[in-house]
Each structure stands twice: as structure tokens, then as C-alpha cells.
Amino acid sequence: MNLLIIGGTRFLGRALVDEARAAGHTVTLFNRGLSNPDLYPDVEQIHGDRDGGLAALGDRRWDAVIDTCGYMPRIVRAAAGYLAPRVDHYTFISTMSVYADPSQPGTDESSAVGTLADESVEEITGETYGPLKALCEQAATEGMGGRALHVRAGLIVGPYDQSDRFTYWPVHVARGGRVLAPGTPDYGVQFVDVRDLAQWTLQATTRRLTGPYNVAGPRVPLPLGDLLNTCRQVSGSDATFTWVGEDFLVAQQVEPYTEIPLWVPAEYGGFNAFSIDKTLAAGLAFRPAAETVRDTLAWATSRPADYVWRNGLSAEREQALLEEWDRQQAG
């Protein structure tokens, strides 16, 4: 397959490039040349700004395009319109945040997506991100005459993830000592290794699948206790886990998913329980969690010692919470 990737040098983009090359596909990248510009010296790169700069692509043809970085409907509409006569298929990397109400377990691809009162809005916030992605999906489908796949990814994890929304756990557990853990050990979580996501996306693109697909894993939500034990086993640490109740965390105004990655209160429980049946039937497969933990830890520990974490409890905040939890339990 002769493949055009919009983006291609950060996290999912680089995983797609690596998987595509390993599978024997020919890859061309279109980006601004700003992020990791020296990453793929032997891969063709066309530099340009997708917002008004698509002419840099000329009249070249590709079998398919994978758009890893579309956030504004106007810009995705322009890309799909320009590429429609030049590619056979358009894969758009979307998100499970498109859903209007993901609070109930089992949200599937037929569930309603979020909307905006003003569809011309181009400011990304917690409220607009999902609806804007839904509008991007619509723009891609319309621009391509239906020849578009929407990869609604859940939490993407693994090496080169700069969000720290998963990396926090392998690194924190590897340090050893007492670790604050949210809720109970059987609390289920969902995520997808970036390499598994890339592999399935390429397979789906090759097959020219269309429409939305939820992509997360594993087949059933993974108990957080199992994940943390895996982190301990992989790192060989002496970590111990103190399971702190949800009511306490809410009362202490702990930020779900940011201060404590992977955790959300029960009222938002569906956020870790999306239906992935459609994607499983289309061949989605997962590597063992231990492999994801091992490789994430190896990458994370290669970062500078003064790296500033984007998410996760600070040591001071965690210690204060544990002390207050102990005090309340003793009282």
C-alpha cells in the first residue's frame, strides 16, 4: 500500500510509521517538519501547513491517507476535499470523547455524539474537544463520499506517550514504597497500547473499512489491582498499595484521570467500559499488559531527571492524602 500519513512523527504517528514500514508499505509523511524532524531520514516527507498549505501535496496519488492530527472540522473538510480525487480511502483518528454521554457502560458506535450550539467554534476545551472531533468525522465522510474510517480511540498508552495518563503507574510503582491506589482492586480500566492501535488501524485501512470503530482494550476491563501488580512484578519493586475509598477522594477534591490516572468516580463508570465488540470482530488484538508496562517503563526512565510530569499525584500531595486517610481510618 502506498500510504500518506498526515503527521507521523509523534506518538501514534510514529507507531503508524513503524508498523507500516514493518509491513512493507510505502510511506509519505505530510507535516510542518517541526516535531522530531530528524526521526525518519529515509522516509519521504512533504512539509507544509495543513491549514491552507495542502497544495504542497500537488497532484500525487496514494492508496490511502491516515490523518493523525485533525481537530478542526474546517481543516479536516479541506483535507478530505483536496485528497478525495487523490486517495481511495481516508482514515481519521478520532476519540471516544465524541460521545454525548459516555457515563453508562457499553457505549457503542451507535450511541449519540456530542454537539455544539455554534459549530464554527475552534477553541479546544474539555467541552468542545469531543463534539469538534465528531464534526471532523462528519467532514471526512462527506468530503470522501463515504470512503472514511473513524478510529475512535480510548486512552492510548505506551512508549512516547507525553500525557503521563498511564506512564504514571509503571514509574510510580517501580519506585517502591507505599502507593495510593483508588477505589478497590477490582476497579476495571480500559486503554490500548499505541502499537496495537497502529497495527489494527493499518489493517483496517488496508481493508478499507468505513464508519466508526471504538478502539480500546482489553476484551473486558482490566482490574486495576491486576495492572498495579503487573507493574510491581515487571519492575521488581517492593511497592505496597493502599486502596483509598472513592468518597474520600471526591471529598478531597482529587482530580479524576489527571491527579490519579485511569480512575473516575462511579457516576462516570462507563468511561472505562466502552463496547469494543465491533472492533474485536474486525480483528483487534492485544499484547500482554506486562509488555506494555515493561516498554513504557523502559522509555520513561530514559527521560531527563528533571522531567516535569503532566499528570499524576505529586509526592507531597500523595503523602498528604495518605496521612489524612490514615487519620480518618484510625478515628
N, C-alpha and C positions, 0 to 999 in steps of 0.2 A: 504494500500500500504506500502510495506517495502522500505523505501527511504534512499538513500545515498546522503548527501549534501557535496560537496567539499567547504570548508569554513564554514559558518554558525554562526559566532559569531560577525559579523559587519553588521550594517545597513540592506541591503536587506537579507543577510544571516540569521540574527536573526528574521526578519519578516517572512521568509520562515519557519523557525523552529517553531515559534509561531503559524502560520496558520496551519502547518502540524499537530502539536500536537492537536490543537483545533479540527481538522477534523478527528482525530482518527488514523492518520498514525503513523507507527513506524519509528523513525528517527535514523540514524547513521551519525555522523559527521567525516569527514576526514580533518584535518588541522594540522598546526605545533604546536598548543597549545600555541601560543604567544599572540593573541588578546582576551581579556576578557576570560581567561582560566577558571574562576570560574562561568561563566554565566549559564551553564546548567549542574549542578552536577548530575542530574538524567537522562541525555541523554548519550547514548554510544558515546564515542569519540575515534577514532583511530588517533594517532599522527604520522605524517610523512611529509616529504617534497615531494610535487608532482613532483618536478624536480629530478627524479632519485630514489624516495623513494616509488613508488607505491606498491612495494612488501609487504609493511606493511598491505595492504588490504587483502593479502592472496588469498584464493580461495572462499571467501564468495560470496553469490549471493544476489542481490537486485532486486526489480521490476524496479526501475528507479534510475537515478542519476541526480542531478541538480548541474551544475558547475557554481558557482557564481564568480569565480576569475581566468578565463583563459584569458591571454593576449598575449601569445606567441604561434604561430602555432605549433612549435616543441613540446611544453609541452602539448597542447591540443591533438595533434595527439597521443602522448604516452598514455595519459589518456584514450582516446577513444579506442585505440588498446588494452590496458590492460583490459578495462571493457567490451568490446564488447561481450565476451562469459559469462559475469557475470551479465549483466543487460539487460533488454528488451528495455530500452529507455534511451536516453541521452538528457537532456535539457541544452542548453548552453545559458548563459546570455550574450547577445551581446549589441549592441548600435545602435542608428540611425546615429551615426557618420560613419558608414560603407559606406554611400552613397557618390558617387563621386561628385555629385553636388546637394546639398540639398537647393539651393537658390530659386528654384521655388516651390510655394505652390503645395501641392498634391503629393509629392514624395511618392510612394508606394513600395511594396515589389518587384515589377518587375523592379525597377529602377537600373541603373548600380551602382556597388560598386567601391570603390577606389582600386587602385592597387599600387604596389611597383616595382620599377625597379630591386631592389635587395630584393628578398623575404626571404633572410637569416638574414635581419636586425632584431635586438632585442632591439633596443633603442626606448623607447616610447617618442614621441614628438607630438606636435599638428598635424604634417603632417603624422606621421606613425600610430598613435593610431587607426584611423578608418580602414585603409587598413589591419593592423595586425589583428583586430577583424574579418574582412571579411575572412581572411585566416584561422583564428581559426574556423569559421563556416564551411568552406570547409573541414578542417581537421576532425572535429567532424562527419560530414556527411559521409565522406569517411571511417573513422575508424569504424563507426557503421553500415555501409552498408545501409545508408539512414534512419536509425532509430533515427534521431536527430531533435530536435526543436530548433529554434534560436529566442530567445526573444530579439528583437531589441527595447530596452527601450529608451524612451526620458529622459527628466530631471526627476530624481527620487527624491521625496521630502518627508518630514515628520520627525517624531522623530528619532533621532540618525543620521541624515544626517550631516556629518562633512564638507561638501563642502561649506555650507552657501549660496548656489546659490538660495535658496528660503527663508531660515530662516531669511535672512537679512530683508525682508519686514515685516513680523509679528512683529519682535522685534523692528525695527526702527519706525514703525507706533505706536506701543504701547508706545514708549517714549513720543509721542506727539510733538507738535510744528510744525514748517514748514518742510515739506518733499519735496525734489526734486523728481519729477516723470518724466520719459522720454516720449517724444512724445505727444500723445493725449490719453484721457481716453479710447477711443475705440480700442487702440492697442491690438491685440489678442495675448495671450500666451498659451503655452501648457506645461503640466507637469503631473506626475502621482504619487499619494500617494503610498508610498512603500508598504502599506498593501493591497491596491487594486492590485498592481502589483504581490505581493506574492500570493494572492488568485487566480488570473487568471492563473498564472504560474503553480500552483498546479493542478488546474482544467485541464489545457491543457496537463500537464504531465500525469495525470490520464487517459485522453482520448487518449494519445499517438499521439498527433498532431505532424506533421513534417514540416520542412521548416521554412522560416522566417515569423515573425509577428511583425508589428510595434505596440508598446505599449506606448501610451501617452493619454492625455485627456485634457479637457472633450470632448464631442462629437463634438463640434465646439470650436475653440479657445476662451478662456475666456477673455473678455475685461479687461485690466489691471486696469482700473478705478474701475471695479466691485470688483476685488481682493483686491485693496487697501481699498476700502470702507468696505469690509468684515473684513479686518484686524482691521480697526478702530472700527467697531461695536463689534467685538469679544473682543477686549482689553478695550473698553470703553474710548479710549483716545480722546484728543482734537486736533489730528493731522489735519493739512491743507496741501493740495497738490498744489505745483507749477509745472505746466506742462511746461517743457522746451523743445524747439524745437530740432529736430534731427540734423539740420545743425549746431546749436550751440554746441551740444555735440560732434559732429565729429570734429569741428574746435578746440574744447578744448581738443581734444585727449583723450576723456573719453573711457576707455576700455569696449566694449560691453560684456555683460554677466558676467564680473568679477567685475568691479567697479560698474556697475549698473546691478544687476542680472535680468534675464529674457528678457532684452532688446537687440535687434540687429538692425542695420540700415536697411532701407527698401530694400537695394540690397540683403540682406540675409534673406528676409522676410519668405522664405519657411522653415526656421529653426524653426519657431513656427507654422507651418501649414502642418505637415505631414499627409498623409492619414492613418486613422486607421480603415477604413471600414472593412477590413478583420478580424481584431481582435474583433471589435464590433459584427460582425456576429458570432464569436466564443465565445461570452458570456462575454466580458469585461464589467465591471460595475464600477461606481464611487461613492464614498461617497461625501457628500456636501463639497464644498470648506471651509465652516465655520468650519467643523470638523477637516480638515487638518490644518487650521490656528490655531485653539484652541490647538490641541495636540502638534503641533510644538512649539508654544509659551510656553506652559507649560514645555516641555522638555528643550527648550533653556534657559529659565530663571533659570533652576536648575544647569546650568554650573557655573564654578568658576567665580568670579567677574573679575579676571584678564585674562579671556579667550581672546586669540588673534584671531580675525576674519580672515578667509581665503579669503573671497570675500566681496565686498560691499565698498561703499564710506566711507572714514574716515570722522569724524565730521568736521575736518578742510578743507578737500577737498570739501565737500558738501557746506560748508559755503562760500568758495571762489567762487565756481561756481554760487551759488545763487546771490552773490553780483555782479558778472560780468554780469549775466543775467539781473538783475535789472538795472544795468548801461546802458546796450545796449538797453533795452526796453524804458528807460527814454530818451535816446538820439535820 
